[in-house]
Amino acid sequence: MTRRHYPPMMTFHAPECPALAGLLDQFESLPVDQARENYPNHHFDVCAALDITPYVVVESAVPEHLYDPSGTRPDDAVRSLCQKCFGTHGEDAGREVINVRAKRGSGPGKGLVIPGE
């Protein structure tokens, strides 16, 4: 099985959403099916949930933050989903990626895998 990174949760809006008035050029607009494929962790804003629209405007659902593992890991995910954004924080520029390697030594920590060491 190939494991992958999950993108952060996104909010899908209808193009005519009043909350985005004058801001549409700052957000990505995609066909609904492509948006669902690109952002499996999404939810629909009330504006998009009430109206059938062929395109949605994609907005980040959470502000920038550090990776906070939740312990929930889909079978195809590289690691646990973040508690805040339900993504894995990988592959995007500026995202925190944790490198894990075995640490050799003696004592109680022998054989432990320590993130970032």
C-alpha contacts under 8 A as a table, 3 or more apart, distances in Angstrom:
res1	aa1	res2	aa2	distance
1	M	76	D	7.10
2	T	76	D	6.56
3	R	75	D	7.83
3	R	76	D	4.57
3	R	77	A	5.14
3	R	78	V	5.15
4	R	76	D	6.07
4	R	77	A	5.04
4	R	78	V	5.26
5	H	77	A	5.80
5	H	78	V	5.67
5	H	79	R	7.79
5	H	87	G	7.29
5	H	88	T	5.47
5	H	89	H	7.20
5	H	90	G	5.75
5	H	91	E	7.04
6	Y	39	Y	7.92
6	Y	40	P	7.65
6	Y	41	N	7.69
6	Y	77	A	6.79
6	Y	81	L	7.72
6	Y	86	F	7.68
6	Y	87	G	4.73
6	Y	88	T	5.20
6	Y	89	H	7.42
6	Y	90	G	7.63
7	P	39	Y	6.26
7	P	40	P	7.69
7	P	41	N	7.13
7	P	86	F	7.74
7	P	87	G	4.77
7	P	88	T	6.61
7	P	89	H	7.07
7	P	90	G	7.84
8	P	39	Y	7.67
8	P	41	N	6.68
8	P	60	S	7.48
8	P	61	A	7.91
8	P	85	C	5.02
8	P	86	F	5.70
8	P	87	G	4.12
8	P	88	T	7.31
8	P	89	H	7.41
9	M	39	Y	7.13
9	M	40	P	7.87
9	M	41	N	4.68
9	M	42	H	5.08
9	M	43	H	7.64
9	M	60	S	6.62
9	M	61	A	5.74
9	M	62	V	7.32
9	M	85	C	5.26
9	M	86	F	5.90
9	M	87	G	6.57
10	M	39	Y	6.78
10	M	41	N	6.54
10	M	42	H	4.68
10	M	43	H	6.57
10	M	58	V	6.38
10	M	59	E	5.59
10	M	60	S	4.63
10	M	61	A	4.82
10	M	62	V	7.89
11	T	42	H	5.71
11	T	43	H	5.22
11	T	44	F	5.67
11	T	45	D	6.17
11	T	58	V	5.87
11	T	59	E	5.16
11	T	60	S	6.09
11	T	61	A	5.34
12	F	42	H	7.05
12	F	43	H	6.26
12	F	44	F	4.78
12	F	45	D	5.83
12	F	48	A	6.70
12	F	56	V	5.69
12	F	57	V	5.61
12	F	58	V	4.92
12	F	59	E	6.48
13	H	17	C	6.27
13	H	44	F	6.46
13	H	45	D	5.46
13	H	46	V	7.79
13	H	47	C	6.07
13	H	48	A	5.03
13	H	56	V	5.38
13	H	57	V	4.97
13	H	58	V	6.48
13	H	59	E	7.67
14	A	17	C	5.32
14	A	45	D	7.97
14	A	47	C	5.67
14	A	48	A	4.50
14	A	51	D	7.52
14	A	53	T	6.65
14	A	55	Y	7.13
14	A	56	V	5.16
14	A	57	V	6.19
15	P	24	L	7.66
15	P	29	S	7.97
15	P	55	Y	7.08
15	P	56	V	5.98
15	P	57	V	5.84
16	E	20	L	7.69
16	E	21	A	7.53
17	C	20	L	5.63
17	C	21	A	6.79
17	C	47	C	5.87
17	C	48	A	7.88
18	P	21	A	5.15
20	L	23	L	5.15
20	L	24	L	6.02
21	A	24	L	6.76
22	G	25	D	7.76
23	L	26	Q	5.59
23	L	27	F	7.37
24	L	27	F	5.60
24	L	57	V	7.61
25	D	28	E	7.72
27	F	57	V	6.36
27	F	58	V	6.08
27	F	59	E	6.27
28	E	57	V	5.75
28	E	58	V	5.38
28	E	59	E	7.48
29	S	55	Y	6.65
29	S	56	V	5.65
29	S	57	V	4.39
29	S	58	V	6.10
30	L	34	Q	6.41
30	L	35	A	5.68
30	L	55	Y	5.41
30	L	56	V	5.64
30	L	57	V	6.57
30	L	58	V	7.55
31	P	34	Q	5.42
31	P	35	A	6.14
31	P	54	P	5.71
31	P	55	Y	4.23
31	P	56	V	6.28
32	V	35	A	5.09
32	V	36	R	6.19
32	V	53	T	7.69
32	V	54	P	5.81
32	V	55	Y	5.22
32	V	56	V	5.85
33	D	36	R	5.20
33	D	37	E	6.31
34	Q	37	E	5.04
34	Q	38	N	6.06
35	A	38	N	5.11
35	A	39	Y	5.85
35	A	56	V	7.49
35	A	58	V	7.66
36	R	39	Y	5.22
36	R	40	P	5.51
36	R	42	H	7.37
37	E	40	P	5.86
39	Y	42	H	6.05
41	N	86	F	6.81
41	N	87	G	7.52
44	F	47	C	7.77
44	F	48	A	5.79
44	F	49	A	5.58
45	D	48	A	5.49
45	D	49	A	6.15
46	V	49	A	4.97
46	V	50	L	6.08
47	C	50	L	5.73
47	C	51	D	6.65
48	A	51	D	5.32
48	A	52	I	6.96
48	A	53	T	7.13
48	A	56	V	7.42
49	A	52	I	7.35
53	T	56	V	7.01
60	S	63	P	7.27
61	A	85	C	7.50
62	V	84	K	7.32
62	V	85	C	6.22
65	H	84	K	7.96
66	L	96	E	6.98
67	Y	82	C	5.77
67	Y	88	T	7.61
67	Y	89	H	6.44
67	Y	96	E	6.73
68	D	82	C	5.01
68	D	83	Q	5.66
68	D	84	K	6.97
69	P	72	T	7.93
69	P	80	S	5.67
69	P	81	L	5.91
69	P	82	C	4.61
69	P	83	Q	5.89
70	S	80	S	6.07
70	S	81	L	5.77
70	S	82	C	5.43
70	S	83	Q	4.81
71	G	80	S	5.34
71	G	81	L	7.01
72	T	80	S	5.24
72	T	81	L	5.79
73	R	77	A	6.14
73	R	79	R	6.10
73	R	80	S	4.28
73	R	81	L	5.84
74	P	77	A	5.25
74	P	80	S	7.53
77	A	80	S	7.07
77	A	81	L	7.96
77	A	88	T	7.62
78	V	88	T	7.27
79	R	88	T	6.39
80	S	88	T	6.51
81	L	85	C	7.80
81	L	86	F	4.89
81	L	87	G	5.14
81	L	88	T	5.04
82	C	85	C	5.65
82	C	86	F	4.75
82	C	87	G	5.47
82	C	88	T	5.96
82	C	89	H	7.63
83	Q	86	F	5.89
89	H	92	D	7.32
89	H	95	R	5.31
89	H	96	E	5.82
89	H	97	V	6.40
90	G	95	R	5.83
90	G	96	E	6.66
90	G	97	V	5.61
91	E	95	R	7.16
92	D	95	R	5.56
98	I	115	P	6.29
98	I	116	G	5.90
99	N	115	P	6.15
99	N	116	G	5.38
99	N	117	E	7.95
100	V	113	V	6.68
100	V	114	I	6.28
100	V	115	P	4.70
100	V	116	G	5.88
100	V	117	E	7.21
101	R	113	V	5.97
101	R	114	I	6.69
101	R	115	P	7.09
101	R	116	G	7.78
101	R	117	E	7.15
102	A	111	G	6.64
102	A	112	L	6.40
102	A	113	V	4.74
102	A	114	I	6.76
103	K	110	K	7.29
103	K	111	G	6.36
103	K	112	L	6.38
103	K	113	V	6.23
103	K	114	I	6.85
103	K	117	E	7.47
104	R	110	K	6.13
104	R	111	G	6.19
105	G	109	G	7.23
105	G	110	K	5.24
105	G	111	G	7.44
106	S	109	G	6.75
106	S	110	K	5.02
107	G	110	K	5.67
109	G	112	L	5.66
114	I	117	E	5.83
